[in-house]
């Protein structure tokens, strides 16, 4: 099993931090392309992290059976 480089509380909060950062980019930069791009990238990173964690949990539960 891999060791986590971050404290556990920060590791669990990373997707929420990415979504908050993406939302703040949308709010701060409005319709500017750099704000839209960075907001979309941060929100998609949060979705990707959540999907990878879900896949890892499902894969781990299948191998332990």
Secondary structure, DSSP 4 states (H G I P E B T S, - for coil): -PPPSS-HHHHHHHHHHHHHHHHHHHHHHTT-HHHHHHHHHHHHHHHHHHHHHHHHHHHHHHHH-
